[in-house]
Amino acid sequence: MSPTSESSEPNAKTGSGILSNYQPGKGYILTSGREGEIGLSLISYVRYLNQLGLDPTYTDSFGRTTTLKLRQDFQLNKINVTFKGWLFDPDFTFRVWVWTQNAAMGEGAQVVVGGQLGYHFSDYFNLYGGIAPLPSNRTLNWTYPFWLKMDNRTIADEFFRASYSSGIWAEGKIANGVLYRAMIANNLSALGVSAAELDNQFNTMSAGVWWMPTTGEYGPGEGIGDYEYHTKFATRFGVHYTRSREDSQAQPKVDDFENSQIRLSDGTLIFQPGAFGTDGQIRKATYQMTAVNAGFKYRGWSLEGEYYARWVDDFQTIGFIPVTNLFDQGFQIEGSTMLIRDVLQFYAAGSKVFGQYGDPWDATVGLNWYPFSRREMHINLEGIYLRRSPVGGSSYPYIVGGNGWLFNMDFIVTF
């Protein structure tokens, strides 16, 4: 969802030969003049989800057994309407969005209204304030929706990442082909958390630096997959670091979409009472995570990999818990090829978590079909094999404790 996810292009002609006001990266330009510009863009998809191939129960590492609610349904899973542009000065930008996840109907953060204000000082420094994804890893660095998988990550990526929060951030270039983004925020995940539930400290910091040495670019949004069909070998290398002092009160609810709750590798929420099978509870903890990634694109082929390491310690507890710190690490890998240029893409992905309370993993195979030979509309078919998933929720295809195959098909519009 980057405001700079695609460079502007000249207005395209419609089928009737009349010039339209659609510009890739901006959406439909509603108005443009000397005093400002407003564009409208949309991300939405209809999903068929079938979880009936998963095991019906799950037993965690402490011997607690849960009966899983397996789904088979159709959902208008997401609607994201964004207004963006500039006012009075092209360097003063704004972005306002309404974001609803209908699969989370009835949850506290089913509908989110957010946005940002920013000012472009130079190519080296741009300053913003508002709600944004913390740059904790590859998929939270303004790459969405330019993914292979539609609006779902590998389980390792989901397990380790941060989320969207309120704060201020700076971004720009350090040198040609070397970019950065750094953010100070309220917590790891602001969606579904009121200001009254936050402490009065700025204890969340996240930053990423990345380098594109061969071509100086990596496609729209620096996303995943080579739909744009690079004729020169494009490469990208990045490193991210995030630190946050988290409070049990300032956590999103279990099914709030885009939540980023800290879990053990068996899916147990670390802040829940009795999480470790004792009468104790963690009230505060410090989260630190490092992610290192690399990838390439060439003539429709792409390969991406990311390594994660997470430390959780400095616990403030009530009662007794049997650990003083947690360390988990893991990786993901994603590869794709355009079977038919502009029309059909095949991809495969997998990830694994090496944790103190289990070593879950997943594997995915999928197809993206672009019937109009344009990336703005496509159909995604996907099969995911889960092995004791530590993550999940009503807005995701996977479920905590999921073990076995699930399938989903998405009809997607994004412009």
C-alpha positions as CSV (number, residue, x, y, z in Angstrom):
1,M,0.0,0.0,0.0
2,S,2.8,2.4,-0.8
3,P,2.0,5.9,-1.9
4,T,4.9,5.4,-4.3
5,S,4.3,1.8,-5.2
6,E,4.2,2.6,-8.9
7,S,5.6,5.5,-10.9
8,S,3.2,7.7,-12.6
9,E,2.5,7.0,-16.3
10,P,0.7,9.1,-18.9
11,N,-3.1,8.7,-19.0
12,A,-4.1,5.5,-20.8
13,K,-6.7,5.3,-23.6
14,T,-9.9,3.5,-22.9
15,G,-11.5,1.0,-25.4
16,S,-13.6,3.9,-26.8
17,G,-10.5,5.9,-27.7
18,I,-11.3,8.5,-25.0
19,L,-8.5,9.5,-22.7
20,S,-9.1,8.2,-19.2
21,N,-7.9,9.7,-15.9
22,Y,-6.4,6.5,-14.6
23,Q,-2.7,6.5,-13.8
24,P,-0.9,3.4,-12.4
25,G,0.3,4.1,-8.9
26,K,-2.2,6.9,-8.4
27,G,-5.5,5.2,-9.4
28,Y,-8.2,7.4,-10.9
29,I,-7.4,11.1,-10.7
30,L,-10.5,12.8,-9.5
31,T,-9.2,16.3,-9.8
32,S,-5.9,17.9,-10.6
33,G,-4.8,21.5,-10.8
34,R,-2.5,24.2,-9.5
35,E,-3.7,23.9,-5.9
36,G,-3.7,20.1,-5.6
37,E,-4.5,16.7,-6.8
38,I,-6.7,13.8,-5.4
39,G,-6.6,10.2,-6.6
40,L,-8.8,7.3,-5.8
41,S,-7.5,3.7,-5.6
42,L,-9.1,0.4,-4.5
43,I,-7.9,-3.0,-3.3
44,S,-10.6,-5.6,-2.9
45,Y,-11.1,-9.3,-3.3
46,V,-13.7,-12.1,-3.0
47,R,-12.3,-15.3,-1.4
48,Y,-13.4,-18.9,-1.3
49,L,-11.8,-20.6,1.6
50,N,-11.8,-24.4,2.4
51,Q,-10.2,-25.5,5.7
52,L,-12.0,-28.9,5.9
53,G,-8.8,-30.8,5.1
54,L,-7.2,-29.6,8.5
55,D,-7.2,-31.8,11.6
56,P,-10.2,-31.1,13.7
57,T,-8.2,-30.7,17.0
58,Y,-4.9,-29.3,18.1
59,T,-2.8,-30.0,21.2
60,D,-0.2,-27.4,22.2
61,S,3.1,-28.1,23.8
62,F,1.6,-27.9,27.3
63,G,-0.9,-30.7,26.5
64,R,-4.0,-28.4,26.1
65,T,-6.3,-29.6,23.4
66,T,-8.5,-27.2,21.4
67,T,-11.3,-28.1,19.0
68,L,-10.7,-26.0,15.8
69,K,-13.6,-24.3,14.0
70,L,-12.9,-25.2,10.4
71,R,-14.4,-23.0,7.7
72,Q,-15.7,-23.3,4.3
73,D,-17.2,-20.0,3.1
74,F,-17.2,-17.1,0.6
75,Q,-16.2,-13.7,1.9
76,L,-15.8,-10.3,0.4
77,N,-12.6,-10.4,2.4
78,K,-11.2,-6.9,2.1
79,I,-12.2,-3.5,0.8
80,N,-9.6,-0.8,1.0
81,V,-10.5,2.6,-0.5
82,T,-7.7,5.2,-0.6
83,F,-7.7,8.9,-1.4
84,K,-4.2,10.3,-1.9
85,G,-2.6,13.3,-3.5
86,W,-1.1,16.7,-2.6
87,L,-2.4,20.1,-1.4
88,F,-1.2,23.6,-2.3
89,D,2.4,22.3,-2.7
90,P,3.3,19.1,-4.5
91,D,5.8,18.3,-1.7
92,F,2.9,18.3,0.9
93,T,1.2,15.0,0.5
94,F,-1.8,13.3,2.2
95,R,-3.3,9.8,2.2
96,V,-6.6,8.8,3.8
97,W,-8.0,5.3,3.6
98,V,-11.0,3.2,4.8
99,W,-10.1,-0.4,5.3
100,T,-12.6,-3.1,6.2
101,Q,-11.9,-6.8,6.6
102,N,-15.4,-8.4,6.3
103,A,-14.2,-11.8,7.5
104,A,-13.6,-10.1,10.9
105,M,-17.2,-8.8,11.0
106,G,-18.1,-7.8,14.6
107,E,-14.5,-7.5,15.8
108,G,-13.1,-4.3,17.3
109,A,-11.0,-3.4,14.3
110,Q,-13.3,-4.7,11.5
111,V,-13.3,-1.2,10.0
112,V,-10.3,1.1,10.2
113,V,-10.0,4.7,9.0
114,G,-6.5,5.9,8.9
115,G,-3.9,7.8,6.9
116,Q,-0.9,10.0,6.9
117,L,0.4,13.5,6.2
118,G,3.9,14.0,4.8
119,Y,6.4,16.5,3.4
120,H,9.1,15.9,0.8
121,F,12.2,17.8,1.9
122,S,14.6,16.1,-0.6
123,D,15.3,12.7,-2.1
124,Y,17.3,12.0,1.0
125,F,14.7,12.9,3.6
126,N,10.9,12.8,3.7
127,L,8.9,13.1,6.9
128,Y,5.5,11.6,7.6
129,G,3.1,11.2,10.5
130,G,0.0,8.9,10.9
131,I,-0.6,5.2,10.7
132,A,1.8,3.0,8.7
133,P,3.4,-0.5,8.7
134,L,6.5,-0.7,10.9
135,P,9.4,-1.6,8.6
136,S,10.1,-4.8,10.5
137,N,10.5,-7.0,7.5
138,R,10.1,-7.3,3.7
139,T,6.3,-7.5,3.5
140,L,5.8,-4.5,5.8
141,N,7.9,-2.2,3.8
142,W,5.1,-0.8,1.6
143,T,5.2,-3.8,-0.8
144,Y,1.5,-4.8,-0.5
145,P,-0.4,-5.6,-2.8
146,F,2.5,-6.6,-5.0
147,W,2.8,-10.1,-3.6
148,L,2.6,-13.6,-5.0
149,K,0.1,-14.7,-2.3
150,M,-3.0,-12.5,-2.0
151,D,-3.1,-10.8,1.4
152,N,-1.6,-13.7,3.3
153,R,2.0,-14.4,4.3
154,T,4.0,-17.5,5.0
155,I,3.5,-18.6,8.6
156,A,7.1,-17.6,9.6
157,D,6.6,-14.1,8.1
158,E,3.3,-13.8,10.0
159,F,4.8,-15.2,13.2
160,F,7.8,-12.8,13.4
161,R,6.6,-9.6,11.9
162,A,5.3,-6.4,13.6
163,S,2.2,-4.6,12.2
164,Y,0.6,-1.2,11.6
165,S,1.0,1.5,14.3
166,S,0.7,5.2,14.8
167,G,3.8,7.2,14.8
168,I,6.2,9.3,12.8
169,W,8.7,8.1,10.2
170,A,11.4,9.2,7.8
171,E,12.4,7.7,4.5
172,G,14.6,8.5,1.5
173,K,17.8,7.4,-0.2
174,I,21.2,7.2,1.3
175,A,23.0,6.8,-2.0
176,N,22.0,5.7,-5.5
177,G,20.2,2.3,-5.1
178,V,20.4,2.5,-1.3
179,L,17.2,3.4,0.6
180,Y,16.0,3.6,4.2
181,R,12.9,3.9,6.3
182,A,12.8,4.5,10.1
183,M,9.8,4.8,12.4
184,I,9.0,5.7,16.0
185,A,5.6,4.3,17.0
186,N,3.3,3.7,19.9
187,N,3.4,-0.1,19.9
188,L,3.7,-3.1,17.5
189,S,0.1,-3.0,16.4
190,A,-2.3,-0.1,16.8
191,L,-5.3,-1.6,15.0
192,G,-7.9,-2.5,17.5
193,V,-6.1,-0.7,20.4
194,S,-7.4,2.6,21.9
195,A,-5.1,5.4,23.0
196,A,-6.3,4.8,26.6
197,E,-4.8,1.3,26.5
198,L,-1.3,2.6,25.5
199,D,1.4,3.6,27.9
200,N,2.9,7.1,27.8
201,Q,6.3,6.0,26.4
202,F,7.7,5.9,22.8
203,N,9.2,2.4,23.2
204,T,8.7,1.1,19.7
205,M,11.4,1.7,17.0
206,S,11.8,0.1,13.7
207,A,14.1,0.6,10.7
208,G,15.1,-0.9,7.4
209,V,17.8,-0.3,4.9
210,W,18.0,-1.9,1.5
211,W,20.2,-2.0,-1.6
212,M,19.4,-2.6,-5.2
213,P,22.9,-2.8,-6.7
214,T,22.3,-4.0,-10.3
215,T,19.4,-1.9,-11.6
216,G,18.7,0.6,-8.9
217,E,15.0,-0.5,-8.8
218,Y,12.9,-3.6,-8.1
219,G,9.6,-3.1,-9.9
220,P,6.4,-1.6,-8.6
221,G,6.4,-1.2,-4.8
222,E,9.6,-3.3,-4.8
223,G,7.2,-6.2,-4.6
224,I,7.6,-9.9,-4.9
225,G,7.4,-11.7,-8.3
226,D,8.5,-10.5,-11.7
227,Y,5.2,-9.8,-13.5
228,E,6.9,-6.7,-15.0
229,Y,9.4,-9.1,-16.7
230,H,12.8,-7.5,-16.1
231,T,15.2,-7.8,-19.0
232,K,18.1,-6.8,-16.8
233,F,19.0,-8.9,-13.7
234,A,17.5,-7.0,-10.8
235,T,18.7,-7.7,-7.2
236,R,17.6,-6.4,-3.8
237,F,19.2,-6.9,-0.4
238,G,17.8,-5.6,2.9
239,V,18.1,-5.7,6.7
240,H,15.6,-4.7,9.3
241,Y,15.5,-4.2,13.1
242,T,12.6,-3.6,15.4
243,R,12.5,-3.1,19.2
244,S,9.4,-2.6,21.3
245,R,8.4,-2.7,25.0
246,E,5.0,-4.3,24.9
247,D,2.3,-4.2,27.5
248,S,-0.4,-6.9,27.9
249,Q,-3.1,-4.1,28.0
250,A,-2.0,-2.7,24.6
251,Q,-2.5,-5.9,22.6
252,P,-5.0,-6.2,19.7
253,K,-7.8,-8.8,20.1
254,V,-7.2,-12.3,18.8
255,D,-9.2,-11.8,15.6
256,D,-8.5,-8.2,14.9
257,F,-7.1,-8.2,11.4
258,E,-3.5,-7.3,10.9
259,N,-2.9,-8.0,14.5
260,S,0.7,-8.7,15.7
261,Q,0.4,-10.5,19.0
262,I,3.6,-12.1,20.4
263,R,3.2,-15.9,20.5
264,L,5.2,-18.9,21.4
265,S,6.0,-21.2,18.5
266,D,3.0,-23.4,19.3
267,G,0.7,-20.5,18.9
268,T,0.2,-19.6,22.6
269,L,-0.2,-15.9,23.3
270,I,2.5,-15.0,25.8
271,F,0.4,-12.4,27.6
272,Q,-2.5,-14.7,28.3
273,P,-3.0,-15.9,31.9
274,G,-1.5,-19.3,32.5
275,A,0.3,-19.3,29.1
276,F,3.1,-21.4,30.4
277,G,1.0,-23.9,32.3
278,T,1.5,-22.1,35.7
279,D,-0.5,-19.5,37.6
280,G,1.8,-16.8,36.3
281,Q,1.2,-14.1,33.6
282,I,3.6,-11.8,31.7
283,R,2.4,-8.2,32.0
284,K,5.3,-6.5,30.1
285,A,8.0,-7.8,27.8
286,T,10.6,-6.5,25.3
287,Y,10.4,-7.7,21.7
288,Q,13.4,-7.4,19.4
289,M,13.5,-8.8,15.9
290,T,16.0,-8.8,13.0
291,A,15.1,-9.7,9.5
292,V,17.6,-10.1,6.6
293,N,16.4,-10.6,3.0
294,A,17.6,-11.0,-0.5
295,G,16.0,-11.5,-3.9
296,F,16.3,-11.3,-7.7
297,K,14.1,-10.9,-10.7
298,Y,14.9,-11.7,-14.3
299,R,12.7,-12.4,-17.4
300,G,9.7,-13.4,-15.4
301,W,11.6,-15.5,-12.8
302,S,11.9,-14.4,-9.2
303,L,13.4,-15.8,-6.0
304,E,13.1,-14.2,-2.5
305,G,14.4,-15.4,0.8
306,E,14.2,-13.9,4.3
307,Y,15.7,-14.9,7.7
308,Y,14.2,-13.9,11.0
309,A,15.6,-13.9,14.6
310,R,13.4,-12.8,17.5
311,W,14.3,-12.2,21.2
312,V,11.6,-11.6,23.9
313,D,12.8,-10.9,27.4
314,D,12.9,-8.4,30.3
315,F,9.6,-9.9,31.6
316,Q,7.4,-8.1,34.2
317,T,5.3,-10.9,35.6
318,I,2.6,-11.7,38.1
319,G,3.1,-15.1,39.7
320,F,5.6,-17.7,38.4
321,I,6.6,-18.5,34.8
322,P,9.3,-21.1,34.0
323,V,11.4,-18.9,31.6
324,T,13.2,-15.6,31.7
325,N,13.6,-15.1,27.9
326,L,12.5,-16.5,24.6
327,F,14.5,-16.9,21.3
328,D,13.0,-18.1,18.0
329,Q,14.4,-18.0,14.5
330,G,13.1,-19.0,11.1
331,F,13.1,-18.4,7.4
332,Q,10.9,-18.1,4.3
333,I,11.5,-18.6,0.6
334,E,9.3,-17.7,-2.4
335,G,9.9,-18.4,-6.1
336,S,7.9,-17.7,-9.2
337,T,7.9,-17.8,-13.0
338,M,5.6,-16.3,-15.6
339,L,4.4,-19.4,-17.5
340,I,2.7,-17.1,-20.1
341,R,4.0,-13.5,-20.1
342,D,1.4,-11.0,-18.7
343,V,-1.2,-13.8,-18.3
344,L,-0.2,-16.8,-16.1
345,Q,2.2,-17.0,-13.1
346,F,3.2,-20.0,-11.1
347,Y,4.7,-19.7,-7.6
348,A,5.8,-21.8,-4.7
349,A,6.6,-20.7,-1.1
350,G,7.6,-22.2,2.2
351,S,8.7,-21.3,5.7
352,K,9.8,-22.8,9.0
353,V,10.0,-21.5,12.6
354,F,12.7,-23.0,14.9
355,G,11.2,-22.3,18.3
356,Q,11.4,-23.3,21.9
357,Y,7.9,-24.7,21.8
358,G,7.8,-26.4,18.5
359,D,9.1,-26.1,14.9
360,P,6.1,-25.4,12.7
361,W,6.3,-25.0,8.9
362,D,4.2,-24.5,5.8
363,A,4.4,-25.0,2.0
364,T,2.4,-23.3,-0.7
365,V,1.8,-23.8,-4.4
366,G,-0.3,-21.3,-6.4
367,L,-1.3,-19.7,-9.7
368,N,-2.1,-16.1,-10.6
369,W,-4.1,-15.7,-13.8
370,Y,-4.4,-12.2,-15.4
371,P,-7.2,-12.6,-17.9
372,F,-6.9,-9.0,-19.2
373,S,-3.1,-9.1,-19.4
374,R,-3.0,-6.4,-16.7
375,R,-2.0,-6.7,-13.1
376,E,-5.0,-4.6,-11.9
377,M,-7.3,-7.7,-12.0
378,H,-6.3,-11.3,-11.4
379,I,-7.5,-14.6,-10.0
380,N,-5.4,-16.5,-7.5
381,L,-5.7,-20.2,-6.7
382,E,-3.6,-21.5,-3.8
383,G,-3.0,-24.7,-1.8
384,I,-1.3,-24.4,1.6
385,Y,0.0,-27.2,3.7
386,L,0.3,-26.3,7.4
387,R,2.3,-28.2,10.0
388,R,1.0,-27.0,13.5
389,S,0.5,-23.4,12.5
390,P,1.4,-20.9,15.3
391,V,-0.6,-18.1,13.7
392,G,-4.1,-17.5,12.2
393,G,-7.3,-15.5,12.5
394,S,-10.6,-14.9,10.9
395,S,-9.1,-12.7,8.2
396,Y,-6.4,-15.2,7.3
397,P,-6.7,-18.5,5.4
398,Y,-4.8,-20.3,8.1
399,I,-5.8,-21.0,11.7
400,V,-3.8,-21.4,14.9
401,G,-3.0,-25.1,15.3
402,G,-3.9,-25.9,11.7
403,N,-2.4,-29.1,10.5
404,G,-3.0,-30.4,6.9
405,W,-4.1,-28.9,3.6
406,L,-6.3,-25.9,3.0
407,F,-7.3,-24.2,-0.3
408,N,-8.4,-20.7,-1.2
409,M,-9.3,-18.9,-4.4
410,D,-9.4,-15.1,-4.7
411,F,-10.9,-12.8,-7.3
412,I,-8.9,-9.6,-7.0
413,V,-9.2,-6.0,-8.1
414,T,-6.4,-3.6,-7.2
415,F,-5.7,-0.2,-8.8
